[in-house]
């Protein structure tokens, strides 16, 4: 007898979050490649350059962008 495989709600939420992060990452990379404003002069040399640009953006978003947003939303 085979028992049905049941996922916990927490596991399902983690999988959903991982898929959402991957989708957002893919969209950002596509935007880097297609949007002329985001492209460096001369274009991207390789896929590694796009990966580095994505990593730099994520670093900026996690550190600088959040700090700037909180400074704007909480007047001194």
ABEGO torsion letter per residue (X at the ends): XBBBBBBBAAAAAAAAAAAAAAAAAAAAAAAAAABAAABBBGEBABAAAAAAAAAAAAAAAAAAAAAAAAAAABBX
